[in-house]
């Protein structure tokens, strides 16, 4: 068991790194922290907004490093759960530009949530806890 866990960064295999950068930048306001190489076409990128950080990997180098991914579909059953403030404003802005897969609602366990898909089928759940 590790002494302490200090962070968790989802490392997503995506069909097109540039497309994923644009999607997360335009929908959630993430900014590019780093890319490999420095100019497009990218095989890897890091995007960030505050404490939220994501890695994007192009399929070929990811499968070379992890052959187990060769026959797995992108997206799969992974859900990214992101807590925000101003969820209703974000929902109003996004509902006409993304594929909503769970409409906004107050959940029985407390937070208000909605979910949408990214271009590769990853599901992003947005949540806000009432104070």
C-alpha positions as CSV (number, residue, x, y, z in Angstrom):
1,X,0.0,0.0,0.0
2,X,1.4,3.4,-0.9
3,X,2.2,5.9,1.9
4,X,-0.2,8.4,0.4
5,X,-2.0,9.0,-2.8
6,X,-1.4,12.5,-4.1
7,X,-3.3,12.8,-7.4
8,X,-5.3,11.0,-10.0
9,X,-5.1,12.0,-13.7
10,X,-7.3,10.1,-16.2
11,X,-5.1,9.1,-19.1
12,X,-7.5,8.7,-22.1
13,X,-6.8,7.0,-25.4
14,X,-8.5,9.2,-28.0
15,X,-9.1,9.0,-31.7
16,X,-7.6,12.4,-32.4
17,X,-5.6,14.4,-29.8
18,X,-6.3,17.8,-31.5
19,X,-10.1,17.0,-31.5
20,X,-10.1,16.2,-27.8
21,X,-8.1,19.3,-26.9
22,X,-10.7,21.4,-28.8
23,X,-13.7,19.6,-27.3
24,X,-12.5,20.0,-23.6
25,X,-11.3,23.5,-24.2
26,X,-14.6,24.6,-25.8
27,X,-16.9,22.8,-23.5
28,X,-15.2,23.0,-20.1
29,X,-12.6,25.7,-20.5
30,X,-9.5,23.4,-20.0
31,X,-6.3,24.8,-21.4
32,X,-3.3,23.0,-22.9
33,X,-0.5,22.5,-20.4
34,X,1.8,20.4,-22.7
35,X,1.8,18.5,-26.0
36,X,4.1,15.9,-27.6
37,X,5.4,16.9,-30.1
38,X,5.3,20.7,-29.7
39,X,3.4,21.1,-32.9
40,X,0.5,19.2,-34.5
41,X,-0.1,16.4,-35.2
42,X,0.1,15.5,-31.5
43,X,0.4,12.0,-30.0
44,X,0.0,13.2,-26.4
45,X,-1.4,16.2,-24.6
46,X,-2.1,17.4,-21.1
47,X,-5.1,19.7,-20.5
48,X,-6.0,21.4,-17.2
49,X,-8.5,23.6,-15.4
50,X,-7.7,24.2,-11.7
51,X,-7.3,20.8,-10.0
52,X,-8.8,19.0,-13.0
53,X,-6.2,17.5,-15.3
54,X,-6.5,15.0,-18.2
55,X,-4.0,13.2,-20.4
56,X,-4.9,12.4,-24.1
57,X,-3.0,9.7,-26.0
58,X,-3.2,8.9,-29.7
59,X,-4.1,5.2,-30.2
60,X,-0.9,4.0,-31.9
61,X,1.7,4.9,-29.2
62,X,-0.7,4.0,-26.4
63,X,-1.3,0.5,-27.9
64,X,2.4,0.1,-28.5
65,X,3.1,0.8,-24.8
66,X,0.0,-1.2,-23.5
67,X,-0.9,-4.0,-26.0
68,X,-3.9,-4.9,-23.8
69,X,-5.6,-1.8,-25.3
70,X,-5.4,-3.1,-28.9
71,X,-9.0,-4.5,-29.1
72,X,-10.7,-2.3,-26.6
73,X,-13.2,0.3,-27.8
74,X,-12.6,4.0,-26.9
75,X,-14.9,5.4,-24.3
76,X,-16.0,2.2,-22.8
77,X,-17.6,2.5,-19.4
78,X,-15.4,5.1,-18.0
79,X,-17.2,8.1,-16.5
80,X,-15.3,11.3,-15.6
81,X,-16.9,12.9,-12.5
82,X,-16.2,16.6,-12.3
83,X,-17.5,18.9,-9.5
84,X,-18.3,22.5,-10.5
85,X,-20.0,25.6,-9.3
86,X,-22.7,27.2,-11.5
87,X,-24.0,23.9,-12.8
88,X,-27.3,25.3,-14.2
89,X,-25.5,27.9,-16.2
90,X,-23.0,25.3,-17.6
91,X,-25.9,23.0,-18.5
92,X,-27.7,25.8,-20.3
93,X,-24.6,26.6,-22.3
94,X,-23.7,23.0,-23.2
95,X,-27.1,21.4,-23.9
96,X,-27.2,22.6,-27.5
97,X,-23.5,21.7,-28.2
98,X,-22.9,18.3,-26.7
99,X,-24.7,15.0,-26.6
100,X,-26.5,15.0,-23.2
101,X,-26.8,11.4,-21.9
102,X,-28.3,12.3,-18.5
103,X,-30.4,15.4,-18.0
104,X,-29.8,17.7,-15.2
105,X,-31.5,16.6,-11.9
106,X,-31.0,16.6,-8.2
107,X,-30.0,13.1,-7.3
108,X,-31.3,11.2,-4.3
109,X,-27.9,11.3,-2.7
110,X,-27.7,15.1,-2.8
111,X,-25.8,16.8,-5.7
112,X,-27.3,18.2,-8.9
113,X,-25.8,16.3,-11.9
114,X,-25.9,16.0,-15.6
115,X,-23.8,14.0,-18.1
116,X,-22.6,14.2,-21.7
117,X,-20.4,12.3,-24.1
118,X,-17.1,13.5,-25.5
119,X,-16.2,12.7,-29.2
120,X,-14.8,9.3,-28.3
121,X,-17.7,8.2,-26.1
122,X,-16.3,9.0,-22.7
123,X,-19.0,10.1,-20.4
124,X,-18.5,13.3,-18.4
125,X,-20.7,13.7,-15.3
126,X,-20.9,17.3,-14.0
127,X,-22.0,17.7,-10.4
128,X,-22.6,20.5,-7.9
129,X,-23.2,20.0,-4.3
130,X,-25.8,22.3,-2.7
131,X,-24.3,24.2,0.2
